[in-house]
């Protein structure tokens, strides 16, 4: 398998679940706000507090992993660019890399 495709698949394997978790937490928060606006604010139980604490910890862990993956992706991209530049200099090819 092409290394770039494999790197992309690894990034997506982390990114997609983290987006799902963020959306789910947003929906839960939105429902909580709607309930509190339409009546007396429900008193959160200890179980809810523990669940939200675990959810916060899980989101933080996912964010850390996504950051690690992005650092690895930047490193691999830089190494590949340096390797391609060395090969081009060896073969006498001039190439300009433009930002996108």
N, C-alpha and C positions, 0 to 999 in steps of 0.2 A: 504494500500500500504506500502511496506517495506520502512522504513525511508531512507535507503541508496539509494534506487532507486529514491525516491522523491528528495533527495538532489542532486543526479546526474542530474535529469531532470531540476531542478532549475538552476544549473550551466550551463547546455547546453542551456537553454532558454536565457541566457544572453550572453554566449560565442559565439554562432553561429551568431546572428545578429551583434555582434561587429566585428567578422572576416569578415563578408560581407561588413560592412562599411569600414574597413581598406583596403580590396581588391578594393572596388569601388574607394576609394580615391587614391590608387596607380595607377589604370587604368587612372583616370582623370589626375593625375600628369604626367603619361607617355605620354599621348596624348598631353598635353600642351608642354612638352619638344620636342616631335617630330615636332609639328607645329612651334615652335620657331627656330628649327634647319633648317627647309626647307624654311624659308622666314623671312620677317620682323616680329619681335615679336609683336603679337597683344596686344594692350593696354587693360588691363582688365577694364571692366566697373565697375561702383559702385555696380551694382547688383551682379556681380560675386564676388566682394570683400565681400559683405554681405553674400552671400551664402557660401563662403569658411570660413568666420568667424563663421557662424552657424554650419557648418560641423565640424570645429575644436572644438567648444564647445560641440557638440554632442559626438564626439570621446572621449574627456576628461571626459565627464559625464559617458560614458560607461566604460571607464577604471577605474574610481572610483568605480562604481557599481561592476565590476568584482573583484576588490580588496576586497571590502566588502564581497562579496560572498565567496571568497577564505579564508578570515579570519574566516567566519562562518563555512566553511567546516573544517578548521583546528581545530576549537574549538569543533565541534561535534565529529570529529574523536578522539580528545584527551579525551573527556568525555566518549565516548564509550569504548575506550581502558582502561581507568581507571575503568570503571564499570565492564568490563570483567575481569580485573585483580583482582578486589575485589571479584567477584564471584568465580574465580579460587582459590584464597587464602582460601575462605570460604569452598570450597569443597576439598581442598588439592591437586589441580592439578598444576603442574609446567609447565610453557610454556615459550619459548624463542621467542621474536619477532625479526625478522631479517629485516634489511632495504632492500628495493628493488629499 
